[in-house]
Amino acid sequence: MTDAAKALLQRYFSQHPQAGIRLEHAEGGCAGPRLQLRLDEVLDAGGNPPGLNDMRLERDGFVFVVDAVLLQTAMPVTIDATRLTFVIRSGLQLEAGGCKSCKGCS
C-alpha cells in the first residue's frame, strides 16, 4: 500500500467507523473486469474471515480481507490512490473495458 492510499483510508476512517476492506474481483460494466476495494465485515463470530477461502491481512493499521485464490493469482498487488479514488495494480491480466453505450467512455 502506498502512502497516498494510506492517507486516503485514514481520511475516510477519520469520519466513519473502522471496518474491514475487501479486495475483490469485479466483473463487467463500462470499466470492464477489475480489482476493487469495498467495506466488509472482517471477522465472523468465531474470529475468522467471513468466506471459506478468505484471508485476513493487516497493513498499516488497516484490516484487508481477500480470497486466498484471488490473492495468489493477483500477486503482486499494490494499492495506490489518486486524490479521490484507489488504483489497484496487480499481476492479473484483465481485459480492457469500455462500450459504445456508455457516454463516459471515449
N, C-alpha and C positions, 0 to 999 in steps of 0.2 A: 504494500500500500504506500502510495506516495504521500508526501507532506500535504499536497493540495487536497487529496481525498480525505486524509485525516482531519484537516481543517474544516472541510465541508460537513463531515459527520459530526464533529464537535459543535459546529454552529447549529446543526439540526437538533441534536440531542440536548443542547442548552435550553431549548424551548419545548421539547417533547420528552415524554418518559423514555428511559433507556429500553431498548428492545434488541432482539437478535436481528441480524441482517443475513438474508438468504441470497446466495449466489445461485442463479438458476439459468437454464437454457430456455429462452422464449422463442416460440415458433412464429413465423409469418408476419403478416402486417406489412405496412409500407417499408419498414426498416429491414425486413427480412429476418431470418433467424439470427439470434444474438445472445450474448450473455447479459444478464441484467441483475440488479440488486432490488430486493424488496424487504420490507419489515416482516419479521417472522417470530413465531413462538420458538424460543431457543430450546427449552427442555420440557419434557413431559413430567408427570407426577413422580416418576422414578428417577428423575435427574438425567434422562437420556434425550438426545435429539429426537424430534417427533417422527421422522421417517425411518424405515427399516435400514436403509443404507446411508443415513445421514451421519456426517461428521461435524463435530463442534470444534471450531478453531478460534483461538483468541489472538488478536493482533492489536497492539497499541491501545489496549483497554476496551476494544470492541469485540463482540462475540459474533462470529460468522458461522452459518450453517450451510453445508453444501453436500450434495450427494457424492459419495466416495467414488463412484464410477465416473461421474462427470468431472470431478477434480482430477482424477488420474488421466483422463482423456485430454483435458484442457491445459494441463500444466505445461509451461509455467504461466501463472495468472498474475497480472498486475492490475490493481485498481487505482486509477488516476481520476482527476476531476478537472473540469473547467470551472468557471465561476458559479455555474448553476446546475451542472449535471455530472454524472460519473461516466468515465470512459474505461471500459474493461478490455484489456489486451490479453490474449491467450494463445496457446498453441493450436486451438481448434481452427479447422479450415471451414469457414461458413460461407454460404452463398451470399452474393450481394443482393440487397433488397431493392425495392422500387417497383412502381407500377404506373401505368398511364392514368388510372382512375384517381390517383392521389394528387391533389393540386400542390402539395408541398414538395413533390419530387421534381427535379429538373431533368 
